[in-house]
């Protein structure tokens, strides 16, 4: 089931992972202290630089704002982390800890349930 849509940063095959909300440096530190594989991060701000310590380890990135020229988009391309910008969730954001699929293989990035 489709949950949301946004702008893909680059074309990439779908990735599946646990949705983790990263809203502050404290959230990033928590993720670093308790690492887990297959994390798809959700963040609000496209200029968020606090993701730097974990960016390369993410399975995917969902941002609620921004464009393909935003800081997070540029870093995602550099680390080849599939990313979607300006994602809208018409029915509301998925719950943290949910398993989601981020599909950036088409003209729109799609967030859906597995």
N, CA, C and O atoms as a MOPAC input file, in Angstrom:
PM7 MOZYME 1SCF
protein

 N      0.84400 1    -1.17800 1     0.00000 1
 C      0.00000 1     0.00000 1     0.00000 1
 C      0.89300 1     1.24500 1     0.00000 1
 O      1.84600 1     1.33600 1     0.77400 1
 N      0.57600 1     2.18800 1    -0.86400 1
 C      1.33700 1     3.43100 1    -0.94000 1
 C      1.01100 1     4.31500 1     0.24900 1
 O     -0.15400 1     4.52400 1     0.58700 1
 N      2.07000 1     4.83700 1     0.88700 1
 C      1.90700 1     5.71700 1     2.04600 1
 C      2.20800 1     7.17100 1     1.71300 1
 O      1.58300 1     8.08200 1     2.25700 1
 N      3.18200 1     7.38900 1     0.80400 1
 C      3.57700 1     8.75400 1     0.48100 1
 C      4.37400 1     8.81900 1    -0.80200 1
 O      4.82200 1     7.80400 1    -1.33600 1
 N      4.54200 1    10.06500 1    -1.29200 1
 C      5.27800 1    10.32000 1    -2.53200 1
 C      6.13500 1    11.55300 1    -2.36800 1
 O      5.81400 1    12.46800 1    -1.60900 1
 N      7.25200 1    11.55200 1    -3.11100 1
 C      8.13800 1    12.70300 1    -3.10400 1
 C      8.99600 1    12.71600 1    -4.35600 1
 O      8.69400 1    12.05200 1    -5.34800 1
 N     10.06600 1    13.48200 1    -4.28900 1
 C     10.97900 1    13.63700 1    -5.41500 1
 C     12.20200 1    12.76300 1    -5.20200 1
 O     12.89500 1    12.92500 1    -4.19800 1
 N     12.49100 1    11.83800 1    -6.11600 1
 C     13.69500 1    11.03000 1    -5.94900 1
 C     14.94200 1    11.87900 1    -6.18900 1
 O     14.95500 1    12.73700 1    -7.07200 1
 N     15.97700 1    11.64100 1    -5.40900 1
 C     17.23500 1    12.36100 1    -5.58200 1
 C     17.99900 1    11.79000 1    -6.77100 1
 O     18.60800 1    12.52900 1    -7.54400 1
 N     17.96100 1    10.47400 1    -6.90600 1
 C     18.51800 1     9.78400 1    -8.06900 1
 C     17.77200 1     8.45700 1    -8.18600 1
 O     17.16800 1     7.99000 1    -7.22100 1
 N     17.81800 1     7.86300 1    -9.35100 1
 C     17.12500 1     6.57500 1    -9.54100 1
 C     17.90500 1     5.48000 1    -8.82300 1
 O     19.12100 1     5.35500 1    -8.96400 1
 N     17.16600 1     4.69700 1    -8.05300 1
 C     17.77300 1     3.60400 1    -7.28600 1
 C     16.73100 1     2.52600 1    -7.08700 1
 O     15.53700 1     2.81700 1    -7.02400 1
 N     17.17300 1     1.28000 1    -6.98700 1
 C     16.21700 1     0.19800 1    -6.72900 1
 C     15.57800 1     0.36600 1    -5.35800 1
 O     16.14400 1     1.03300 1    -4.49200 1
 N     14.41600 1    -0.22600 1    -5.15000 1
 C     13.73900 1    -0.12000 1    -3.85200 1
 C     14.59500 1    -0.69000 1    -2.71400 1
 O     15.31600 1    -1.67300 1    -2.88300 1
 N     14.48800 1    -0.04100 1    -1.55900 1
 C     15.13100 1    -0.52300 1    -0.33500 1
 C     14.05800 1    -0.66600 1     0.73300 1
 O     13.08700 1     0.09100 1     0.76100 1
 N     14.24200 1    -1.63500 1     1.60200 1
 C     13.30900 1    -1.88200 1     2.69300 1
 C     14.04300 1    -1.69200 1     3.99800 1
 O     15.20000 1    -2.09000 1     4.13600 1
 N     13.36400 1    -1.07800 1     4.96400 1
 C     13.99800 1    -0.89200 1     6.25600 1
 C     13.04400 1    -0.38900 1     7.31200 1
 O     11.88400 1    -0.06800 1     7.05000 1
 N     13.58200 1    -0.33300 1     8.52200 1
 C     12.83500 1     0.18900 1     9.66600 1
 C     12.85100 1     1.71300 1     9.61200 1
 O     13.91200 1     2.32100 1     9.46600 1
 N     11.68700 1     2.32500 1     9.72800 1
 C     11.58200 1     3.77200 1     9.71900 1
 C     12.00900 1     4.32100 1    11.07900 1
 O     11.43000 1     3.98300 1    12.11100 1
 N     13.03100 1     5.17300 1    11.05900 1
 C     13.53900 1     5.80400 1    12.27100 1
 C     13.49800 1     7.31200 1    12.05700 1
 O     14.06700 1     7.81600 1    11.08800 1
 N     12.83400 1     8.03200 1    12.95000 1
 C     12.75400 1     9.48400 1    12.85900 1
 C     14.00800 1    10.07800 1    13.48700 1
 O     14.32800 1     9.79700 1    14.64200 1
 N     14.71100 1    10.89900 1    12.72100 1
 C     15.89800 1    11.59000 1    13.19900 1
 C     15.61100 1    13.08900 1    13.15400 1
 O     15.64500 1    13.71400 1    12.09400 1
 N     15.32700 1    13.65000 1    14.33000 1
 C     14.93100 1    15.05700 1    14.40900 1
 C     15.98300 1    15.92300 1    15.08800 1
 O     15.88200 1    17.15000 1    15.07000 1
 N     16.98900 1    15.29600 1    15.68700 1
 C     17.97500 1    16.07000 1    16.44100 1
 C     19.28700 1    15.30500 1    16.51200 1
 O     19.33700 1    14.11100 1    16.21700 1
 N     20.35500 1    16.00400 1    16.90800 1
 C     21.61800 1    15.29500 1    17.11100 1
 C     21.49500 1    14.16900 1    18.14100 1
 O     22.17900 1    13.15200 1    18.02700 1
 N     20.64100 1    14.33900 1    19.12800 1
 C     20.41900 1    13.29500 1    20.12500 1
 C     19.87800 1    12.01900 1    19.50600 1
 O     20.25200 1    10.91900 1    19.91200 1
 N     18.99400 1    12.16200 1    18.51900 1
 C     18.46000 1    10.98200 1    17.82200 1
 C     19.56600 1    10.24500 1    17.07300 1
 O     19.58700 1     9.01400 1    17.04400 1
 N     20.48200 1    10.99600 1    16.46900 1
 C     21.60000 1    10.39800 1    15.74400 1
 C     22.52200 1     9.68000 1    16.72300 1
 O     22.98300 1     8.57200 1    16.44700 1
 N     22.79300 1    10.31300 1    17.87400 1
 C     23.63900 1     9.67000 1    18.88600 1
 C     23.00500 1     8.37900 1    19.38300 1
 O     23.69900 1     7.38500 1    19.59800 1
 N     21.68500 1     8.39100 1    19.56500 1
 C     20.97700 1     7.18100 1    19.99000 1
 C     21.14100 1     6.07100 1    18.95800 1
 O     21.36000 1     4.91400 1    19.31700 1
 N     21.03500 1     6.42000 1    17.67900 1
 C     21.20700 1     5.43400 1    16.62300 1
 C     22.64100 1     4.91400 1    16.59300 1
 O     22.87000 1     3.73200 1    16.33600 1
 N     23.60200 1     5.78900 1    16.85200 1
 C     25.00000 1     5.36600 1    16.88400 1
 C     25.26400 1     4.44500 1    18.07700 1
 O     26.04200 1     3.49700 1    17.96900 1
 N     24.62200 1     4.72200 1    19.20700 1
 C     24.80700 1     3.90700 1    20.41600 1
 C     24.13900 1     2.54400 1    20.29200 1
 O     24.58600 1     1.57000 1    20.89800 1
 N     23.07000 1     2.47700 1    19.50500 1
 C     22.31300 1     1.23600 1    19.32500 1
 C     22.12300 1     0.99100 1    17.83100 1
 O     21.00400 1     1.06000 1    17.32500 1
 N     23.22000 1     0.70600 1    17.12600 1
 C     23.11600 1     0.55600 1    15.66500 1
 C     22.23300 1    -0.62200 1    15.26900 1
 O     22.16900 1    -1.63700 1    15.96300 1
 N     21.57400 1    -0.46500 1    14.16700 1
 C     20.77600 1    -1.53700 1    13.59000 1
 C     20.84800 1    -1.38500 1    12.07500 1
 O     20.93300 1    -0.27400 1    11.55100 1
 N     20.81300 1    -2.48500 1    11.40500 1
 C     20.89100 1    -2.45200 1     9.94900 1
 C     19.54200 1    -2.13200 1     9.33900 1
 O     18.50300 1    -2.25300 1     9.98700 1
 N     19.57600 1    -1.72800 1     8.10000 1
 C     18.34300 1    -1.51200 1     7.36000 1
 C     17.48800 1    -0.37300 1     7.86200 1
 O     16.26700 1    -0.50700 1     7.93600 1
 N     18.10900 1     0.76400 1     8.21300 1
 C     17.34900 1     1.91200 1     8.69900 1
 C     17.03600 1     2.85800 1     7.54500 1
 O     17.91700 1     3.24300 1     6.77700 1
 N     15.76400 1     3.22200 1     7.44200 1
 C     15.34400 1     4.28800 1     6.54300 1
 C     14.99400 1     5.46600 1     7.44500 1
 O     14.02000 1     5.42800 1     8.19600 1
 N     15.80800 1     6.50900 1     7.35400 1
 C     15.64300 1     7.67300 1     8.22200 1
 C     14.59300 1     8.61600 1     7.65600 1
 O     14.50700 1     8.81500 1     6.44400 1
 N     13.79800 1     9.19400 1     8.54700 1
 C     12.84800 1    10.23100 1     8.18000 1
 C     13.24000 1    11.48400 1     8.93400 1
 O     13.36700 1    11.46500 1    10.15800 1
 N     13.43200 1    12.57100 1     8.20700 1
 C     13.77600 1    13.84400 1     8.81700 1
 C     12.95900 1    14.95600 1     8.17500 1
 O     12.48800 1    14.82700 1     7.04500 1
 N     12.80200 1    16.03200 1     8.90200 1
 C     11.96800 1    17.14000 1     8.44300 1
 C     12.75000 1    18.13000 1     7.57400 1
 O     12.25000 1    18.57900 1     6.54300 1
 N     13.97100 1    18.46800 1     7.98900 1
 C     14.70800 1    19.56200 1     7.36000 1
 C     15.74200 1    19.07700 1     6.34800 1
 O     16.57700 1    18.23000 1     6.66700 1
 N     15.68900 1    19.60700 1     5.14700 1
 C     16.59700 1    19.21300 1     4.07500 1
 C     18.01600 1    19.72600 1     4.28700 1
 O     18.94500 1    19.27200 1     3.61900 1
 N     18.19000 1    20.66600 1     5.20800 1
 C     19.52000 1    21.19800 1     5.48500 1
 C     20.14400 1    20.58400 1     6.72000 1
 O     21.16300 1    21.07200 1     7.21000 1
 N     19.54100 1    19.51300 1     7.23100 1
 C     20.00000 1    18.90100 1     8.47800 1
 C     21.39400 1    18.30900 1     8.30800 1
 O     21.57000 1    17.30000 1     7.62500 1
 N     22.37700 1    18.93800 1     8.92900 1
 C     23.75200 1    18.44700 1     8.85000 1
 C     24.05600 1    17.44200 1     9.95300 1
 O     25.08600 1    16.77100 1     9.90100 1
 N     23.18900 1    17.32500 1    10.94400 1
 C     23.46300 1    16.43000 1    12.07200 1
 C     23.40100 1    14.94800 1    11.68800 1
 O     23.77100 1    14.09400 1    12.49300 1
 N     22.94300 1    14.63100 1    10.48300 1
 C     22.89300 1    13.24100 1    10.03800 1
 C     24.25800 1    12.72300 1     9.57300 1
 O     24.41200 1    11.52800 1     9.32200 1
 N     25.23500 1    13.60500 1     9.45700 1
 C     26.53500 1    13.24000 1     8.89900 1
 C     27.14700 1    11.97500 1     9.49600 1
 O     27.66700 1    11.15800 1     8.73600 1
 N     27.11700 1    11.76500 1    10.80900 1
 C     27.77600 1    10.57300 1    11.34400 1
 C     27.14500 1     9.24200 1    10.92300 1
 O     27.81100 1     8.20800 1    10.97800 1
 N     25.88500 1     9.24600 1    10.50600 1
 C     25.20800 1     7.99300 1    10.16000 1
 C     24.76700 1     7.92600 1     8.70200 1
 O     24.28500 1     6.88600 1     8.25100 1
 N     24.92300 1     8.99500 1     7.97500 1
 C     24.36600 1     9.07200 1     6.62000 1
 C     24.78300 1     7.88400 1     5.74500 1
 O     23.94300 1     7.27400 1     5.08400 1
 N     26.07100 1     7.56000 1     5.74200 1
 C     26.56100 1     6.49400 1     4.87300 1
 C     26.03700 1     5.11800 1     5.27100 1
 O     26.06200 1     4.19000 1     4.46300 1
 N     25.56400 1     4.97700 1     6.50700 1
 C     25.08200 1     3.68200 1     6.99800 1
 C     23.58200 1     3.47700 1     6.79000 1
 O     23.06300 1     2.39600 1     7.06800 1
 N     22.88300 1     4.50000 1     6.30500 1
 C     21.43600 1     4.39400 1     6.11600 1
 C     21.10100 1     3.57200 1     4.87700 1
 O     21.82300 1     3.61000 1     3.88100 1
 N     19.99500 1     2.82700 1     4.94800 1
 C     19.48800 1     2.12000 1     3.77000 1
 C     18.78600 1     3.09800 1     2.84400 1
 O     18.78500 1     2.91500 1     1.62600 1
 N     18.18400 1     4.14200 1     3.42100 1
 C     17.46500 1     5.14200 1     2.65100 1
 C     17.16000 1     6.35000 1     3.51200 1
 O     17.31200 1     6.31400 1     4.73300 1
 N     16.72600 1     7.42600 1     2.85800 1
 C     16.42700 1     8.67600 1     3.54800 1
 C     15.14900 1     9.27300 1     2.98100 1
 O     14.97900 1     9.37500 1     1.76600 1
 N     14.26100 1     9.66200 1     3.87400 1
 C     13.01800 1    10.33900 1     3.51200 1
 C     13.04200 1    11.70100 1     4.17600 1
 O     13.21700 1    11.79600 1     5.39000 1
 N     12.86800 1    12.75600 1     3.39600 1
 C     12.85400 1    14.11100 1     3.93600 1
 C     11.52300 1    14.76800 1     3.57300 1
 O     11.03900 1    14.63400 1     2.44900 1
 N     10.94300 1    15.47400 1     4.53300 1
 C      9.63500 1    16.09100 1     4.32000 1
 C      9.71300 1    17.41100 1     3.56800 1
 O      8.68900 1    17.93100 1     3.12400 1
 N     10.91700 1    17.95900 1     3.42000 1
 C     11.10200 1    19.22500 1     2.70500 1
 C     12.21800 1    19.04500 1     1.68300 1
 O     12.75800 1    17.94900 1     1.53000 1
 N     12.55400 1    20.10800 1     0.99500 1
 C     13.74400 1    20.12900 1     0.16500 1
 C     13.55200 1    19.77800 1    -1.29500 1
 O     12.46700 1    19.41200 1    -1.74900 1
 N     14.66400 1    19.90700 1    -2.00900 1
 C     14.73300 1    19.64300 1    -3.44200 1
 C     15.96900 1    18.78500 1    -3.72000 1
 O     16.69300 1    18.40600 1    -2.79900 1
 N     16.19600 1    18.49100 1    -4.97300 1
 C     17.37200 1    17.70200 1    -5.34300 1
 C     18.67200 1    18.47600 1    -5.14800 1
 O     19.75600 1    17.90200 1    -5.25100 1
 N     18.57300 1    19.76400 1    -4.86900 1
 C     19.76300 1    20.59200 1    -4.62600 1
 C     19.98600 1    20.85500 1    -3.13700 1
 O     20.91700 1    21.57600 1    -2.77800 1
 N     19.16700 1    20.29600 1    -2.28000 1
 C     19.30600 1    20.47100 1    -0.83500 1
 C     20.54200 1    19.73600 1    -0.32100 1
 O     21.03800 1    18.80500 1    -0.95700 1
 N     21.02300 1    20.16700 1     0.82600 1
 C     22.20300 1    19.55300 1     1.43700 1
 C     22.05400 1    18.04000 1     1.54500 1
 O     22.94800 1    17.30200 1     1.13000 1
 N     20.94300 1    17.57100 1     2.09500 1
 C     20.75300 1    16.12900 1     2.26400 1
 C     20.73800 1    15.39300 1     0.93800 1
 O     21.23800 1    14.27100 1     0.84900 1
 N     20.17700 1    15.99700 1    -0.08200 1
 C     20.14700 1    15.35800 1    -1.40300 1
 C     21.56100 1    15.22500 1    -1.96100 1
 O     21.91800 1    14.17800 1    -2.50000 1
 N     22.34700 1    16.25400 1    -1.83700 1
 C     23.71800 1    16.22800 1    -2.35000 1
 C     24.53300 1    15.15600 1    -1.62500 1
 O     25.25100 1    14.38300 1    -2.26000 1
 N     24.42000 1    15.11100 1    -0.29400 1
 C     25.16900 1    14.12300 1     0.48100 1
 C     24.67000 1    12.71100 1     0.15800 1
 O     25.46700 1    11.77600 1     0.07700 1
 N     23.36800 1    12.55500 1    -0.02600 1
 C     22.81600 1    11.24300 1    -0.36700 1
 C     23.36300 1    10.74500 1    -1.69600 1
 O     23.68900 1     9.56500 1    -1.82800 1
 N     23.46700 1    11.62400 1    -2.67500 1
 C     24.05900 1    11.22400 1    -3.95300 1
 C     25.51700 1    10.81400 1    -3.75500 1
 O     25.97200 1     9.81500 1    -4.31100 1
 N     26.23400 1    11.59000 1    -2.96500 1
 C     27.65500 1    11.30100 1    -2.73500 1
 C     27.85400 1     9.92400 1    -2.10800 1
 O     28.75600 1     9.18300 1    -2.50300 1
 N     27.00900 1     9.57900 1    -1.12800 1
 C     27.11300 1     8.29100 1    -0.43900 1
 C     26.27100 1     7.19200 1    -1.10700 1
 O     26.25500 1     6.05100 1    -0.64500 1
 N     25.57600 1     7.54100 1    -2.19100 1
 C     24.70700 1     6.60300 1    -2.91700 1
 C     23.64500 1     5.98700 1    -2.00500 1
 O     23.37500 1     4.78700 1    -2.05600 1
 N     23.05200 1     6.84300 1    -1.17200 1
 C     21.94900 1     6.43500 1    -0.29500 1
 C     20.64900 1     6.87200 1    -0.96800 1
 O     20.43300 1     8.07100 1    -1.14500 1
 N     19.78200 1     5.94000 1    -1.34500 1
 C     18.50500 1     6.33400 1    -1.96600 1
 C     17.77200 1     7.33600 1    -1.07200 1
 O     17.65700 1     7.14100 1     0.13800 1
 N     17.28200 1     8.40300 1    -1.68800 1
 C     16.64300 1     9.46100 1    -0.90600 1
 C     15.46300 1    10.04700 1    -1.65800 1
 O     15.44200 1    10.11200 1    -2.88700 1
 N     14.48100 1    10.47100 1    -0.87500 1
 C     13.29700 1    11.14000 1    -1.41600 1
 C     13.11400 1    12.45400 1    -0.67400 1
 O     13.16300 1    12.49500 1     0.55600 1
 N     12.90700 1    13.51100 1    -1.41900 1
 C     12.73100 1    14.84100 1    -0.84300 1
 C     11.28000 1    15.27800 1    -1.01000 1
 O     10.55900 1    14.77400 1    -1.87100 1
 N     10.86800 1    16.22600 1    -0.16900 1
 C      9.52700 1    16.81000 1    -0.22300 1
 C      8.44500 1    15.73300 1    -0.21600 1
 O      7.47300 1    15.80800 1    -0.96800 1
 N      8.62600 1    14.74200 1     0.63600 1
 C      7.67000 1    13.63200 1     0.70300 1
 C      6.41200 1    14.07500 1     1.44600 1
 O      6.47400 1    14.71300 1     2.49700 1
 N      5.28200 1    13.71800 1     0.86900 1
 C      3.97200 1    14.01600 1     1.46000 1
 C      3.30000 1    12.69500 1     1.80000 1
 O      3.25400 1    11.77600 1     0.98300 1
 N      2.78100 1    12.61800 1     3.01800 1
 C      2.04100 1    11.43600 1     3.47900 1
 C      0.58100 1    11.83700 1     3.67000 1
 O      0.22100 1    12.31700 1     4.74500 1
 N     -0.27100 1    11.65600 1     2.66000 1
 C     -1.67200 1    12.09500 1     2.75100 1
 C     -2.43000 1    11.51000 1     3.94200 1
 O     -3.28000 1    12.18700 1     4.52100 1
 N     -2.13800 1    10.28200 1     4.30900 1
 C     -2.83700 1     9.63800 1     5.42300 1
 C     -2.11400 1     9.77200 1     6.74700 1
 O     -2.53600 1     9.18100 1     7.74100 1
 N     -1.02300 1    10.54500 1     6.78100 1
 C     -0.20700 1    10.68700 1     7.98100 1
 C      1.05900 1     9.86100 1     7.87200 1
 O      1.10800 1     8.85700 1     7.16100 1
 N      2.08100 1    10.29900 1     8.58700 1
 C      3.36800 1     9.61800 1     8.55500 1
 C      3.26500 1     8.22400 1     9.15700 1
 O      2.51600 1     8.00500 1    10.10900 1
 N      4.02000 1     7.28500 1     8.60000 1
 C      4.07200 1     5.95700 1     9.21600 1
 C      4.67800 1     6.05800 1    10.62100 1
 O      5.44300 1     6.97600 1    10.91300 1
 N      4.33300 1     5.12700 1    11.46000 1
 C      4.84400 1     5.10700 1    12.82800 1
 C      6.33100 1     4.75700 1    12.84100 1
 O      6.77100 1     3.90700 1    12.06700 1
 N      7.11400 1     5.40700 1    13.71600 1
 C      8.50800 1     4.99100 1    13.87300 1
 C      8.55600 1     3.50100 1    14.20800 1
 O      7.72600 1     2.99700 1    14.96400 1
 N      9.52300 1     2.81700 1    13.64300 1
 C      9.64900 1     1.37400 1    13.84400 1
 C      8.92800 1     0.55600 1    12.78700 1
 O      9.12100 1    -0.65700 1    12.70000 1
 N      8.09300 1     1.21400 1    11.97700 1
 C      7.38700 1     0.51500 1    10.89500 1
 C      8.38100 1     0.04900 1     9.84200 1
 O      9.40700 1     0.69000 1     9.61400 1
 N      8.07200 1    -1.05700 1     9.21200 1
 C      8.85100 1    -1.52700 1     8.07600 1
 C      8.27100 1    -0.85600 1     6.83100 1
 O      7.07800 1    -0.97700 1     6.55200 1
 N      9.12500 1    -0.14700 1     6.08400 1
 C      8.67400 1     0.54900 1     4.88100 1
 C      9.60900 1     0.24300 1     3.72300 1
 O     10.74700 1    -0.18600 1     3.91100 1
 N      9.10100 1     0.47400 1     2.53100 1
 C      9.88200 1     0.36400 1     1.30100 1
 C     10.00400 1     1.76700 1     0.72900 1
 O      9.00900 1     2.48200 1     0.60800 1
 N     11.22100 1     2.16200 1     0.37800 1
 C     11.46600 1     3.41400 1    -0.32600 1
 C     11.85900 1     3.04400 1    -1.74800 1
 O     12.89300 1     2.41700 1    -1.97600 1
 N     11.02300 1     3.44000 1    -2.70000 1
 C     11.23900 1     3.08800 1    -4.10100 1
 C     11.53700 1     4.35500 1    -4.90400 1
 O     10.64500 1     5.15900 1    -5.17400 1
 N     12.79200 1     4.51300 1    -5.27500 1
 C     13.21900 1     5.68000 1    -6.05700 1
 C     13.54300 1     5.28400 1    -7.50200 1
 O     14.36700 1     5.92400 1    -8.15400 1
 N     12.90200 1     4.24600 1    -7.98800 1
 C     13.23100 1     3.74300 1    -9.32500 1
 C     12.48300 1     4.45300 1   -10.44200 1
 O     12.80500 1     4.25600 1   -11.61300 1
 N     11.50100 1     5.26700 1   -10.11300 1
 C     10.69900 1     5.92800 1   -11.14800 1
 C     10.81100 1     7.44000 1   -11.09400 1
 O     11.72500 1     7.98600 1   -10.47500 1
 N      9.86700 1     8.11600 1   -11.75200 1
 C      9.84000 1     9.56600 1   -11.77800 1
 C      9.46600 1    10.16200 1   -10.44300 1
 O      9.82600 1    11.30400 1   -10.15700 1
 N      8.75300 1     9.41900 1    -9.61900 1
 C      8.40600 1     9.84800 1    -8.26800 1
 C      8.97500 1     8.81600 1    -7.29400 1
 O      9.03900 1     7.62200 1    -7.58900 1
 N      9.38200 1     9.30700 1    -6.13400 1
 C      9.80100 1     8.39700 1    -5.07000 1
 C      8.55000 1     7.98100 1    -4.31600 1
 O      7.71900 1     8.82200 1    -3.97400 1
 N      8.41300 1     6.69300 1    -4.05700 1
 C      7.22100 1     6.18000 1    -3.39100 1
 C      7.63000 1     5.49000 1    -2.10100 1
 O      8.56700 1     4.69100 1    -2.07100 1
 N      6.90900 1     5.81500 1    -1.03600 1
 C      7.07000 1     5.12200 1     0.24000 1
 C      5.84800 1     4.24400 1     0.39100 1
 O      4.71300 1     4.70900 1     0.28800 1
 N      6.09600 1     2.94900 1     0.64100 1
 C      4.95400 1     2.01300 1     0.73300 1
 C      5.24700 1     0.95000 1     1.78100 1
 O      6.35900 1     0.84500 1     2.29900 1
 N      4.22400 1     0.17300 1     2.07400 1
 C      4.40400 1    -0.96200 1     2.95800 1
 C      4.98200 1    -2.10400 1     2.13500 1
 O      4.76500 1    -2.17300 1     0.92500 1
 N      5.71900 1    -3.00300 1     2.79000 1
 C      6.30200 1    -4.13700 1     2.04700 1
 C      5.23800 1    -5.11400 1     1.56400 1
 O      5.56300 1    -6.11600 1     0.92600 1

